Amino acid sequence: MTRRNSALIRLLLSALWILLWVFAFLSLSRVLLWGLSWYFIRAAIAIGLAYYLVDRLRRLRQVKHLRALTFRAWLEED
């Protein structure tokens, strides 16, 4: 094998290694982005659910307070 051929083989091997690393990096970044997107989707759902529950509790307390006020007013009518 001549020097030229061995240099060409080394160049091809290094190009293959670079392609392998690029492919691995892209695959890993795709998996990470997919995982992060699911994380953010779940976080958004959890925040929305928490907001809904807090709003519902606030409304229930408000209704309870209004009922108590109307009951007191009804008692004081007599």
Buried (B, 14 or more C-beta within 10 A) or exposed (E): EEEEEEEEEEEEEEEEEEEEEEEEEEEEEEEEEEEEEEEEEEEEEEEEEEEEEEEEEEEEEEEEEEEEEEEEEEEEEE
